[in-house]
């Protein structure tokens, strides 16, 4: 009876593993269980754990363009997929003049291979169209 109860518990755990894998307390247990049972877990997603290390936006080589250089790091406990990177531009009065969300393929120039490991940094460079003359401020967010 005890063995059947344990097997039922394991089955429930594995059936609900996608939801439980998003919980930092359950994930280590599920990683071990799936290592033994050869099952898969969804990728860890914690956009707040990406840290911007360096960033700059300056005029590009072509008129009306801006060159964006940024370095960010994954400070999560587990590897994560490459984030969506939101860039917002503002004028001297703080009004947003433009905003865009860039997929990894856009800011890397090609689709990334694999996940961004814990502690791994990435340096990205891409060019955007300047939304309006007088852009003086910028901010980044991770999604």
N, C-alpha and C positions, 0 to 999 in steps of 0.2 A: 504494500500500500504506500509506504514511504517512497519507494522508487518511482511509482506511478505519479505521485504528487510532485516529486522533483522533476520528472520528465515533462509534466504538464507546465510547471513553472518555467522550465527552459523553453518550451514551445511558445508560451505567451511572451516571454522575453524576446525571443527571436522574431516573432510575428510583429511585435511593436518596436523593433530595433530602430527604425527610421526616426521615430519621435524621441525615443530614449537616447539616441546617439547625439541629439542636440543639447542634452543636459550634461554639463561638465562632470557631474558626480557619477553618472551612469556610463559615460563614454569609455573610460579605461576598462571597465568590466566587459563591455561589449566588444572592445578591440581584442581582448584576450579570448573571449568566447568565439568570435568570428575567425580568429587566427587558428584555433583548433578545429572548428567546424567548417572552415573555408567558405564563409559567407561574406557578403560585402556590406559596408556601411556607407551612408551618404557622406559626402565631404563635409568637413567642419566649416561653418560659416560664422564669422565674427568680425564684421566690418570695422567695429570700434577698436579692434586690436591692431589695425594697420596704423603705423606711425609715419608721418611725413618727416623725413630727415633733412632734406634740402629741397628748395624749390625756387624757380625763377621763371618769369615771363618777360620777354624782351622783344623788341621789334625783329621781325623776320627779315630774310634777304629780299623777298618780294614785297613791293608796296602793299599796305593793307593787311599784312599777315603778322602773326605773333609766334615766336618760338617758345615752346614750353619745355622746360627741363625740370625733372623732379626725381628725387630718390626717396623711396619709402621702404619700410621694413614690416615684416609680419611678426608681431609680438605675441601672437596667440600660442597656446600650448601645443597645438597640432597644426599640421599643414593645411593650407586653405587654397581654394581656387583663386586665381588672379581676380582682383576686385574690379568693379566698374568705377571709373574715376570721374567725378563731377568737378568741372572747372567753372567758376563764376567770375565774371569780370565786372568791374564797377568804375564809375567816373569819380571825379574829385569830390562830388557831393555825396558819395556813398550809394548812389542809385545803380542798381544792376543794369548793365548795358547788354549783357549776353551771358548765357549759361549753356553748357552742353555736358552730356554724359557720354563718356568714351569707354568702349569695350576694350578688353586687352588686345584684340587684333588691331585696333586703331592706334593705341599708344605704343604698342610694341612693333607694329609693322607686319606682324604675322601672328598666327594662332600660337599661344604658348604650349609648350609640352610639359605636362605634369603640373604639380601644385607648387605653391610657394611655401617652402619649408619654414618651420619656426626659426626665427632669428635671421632668416634670409632677407637680403636687401635686393631691390631692383631699381635700376636707373632707367628712366624713360625720357624720350625726346620726341616731340611731335609739333606740327605746325597747325595753327588755327587761323581762321579769318577774323580779323579785328572787327567787332560788331559796330563800333562807332569810334571816331577820333576822340582822343582824350581819355582813353582807358588808363587808369593809374593804379588800380588795386585789383587784387585777385585772391581767390580762396579755393581750397580743394576740399572735397568730401569723398569718402569711400562708401560704396554701396555693395 
